[in-house]
């Protein structure tokens, strides 16, 4: 699910309240680590049109992330 809001500048933004309302029910947080337990919570979501194996290959190479 994607929720987008427009500002005067034409940028897409989502408030924390909007984010919490549209949070995926598929995320299973460990006890004590829910967003409600955190002082600050943020997350990003992106849909990639690629096989899991190809995406995973890049995710596990964390030292290369800054080059993206």
Secondary structure, 3 states (H helix, E strand, C coil): CCCCEECCCCCEECCHHHHHHCCCCCCCCCCCCCHHHCCCCCCCCCCCCCCHHHHHHHHCCHHHHHHC
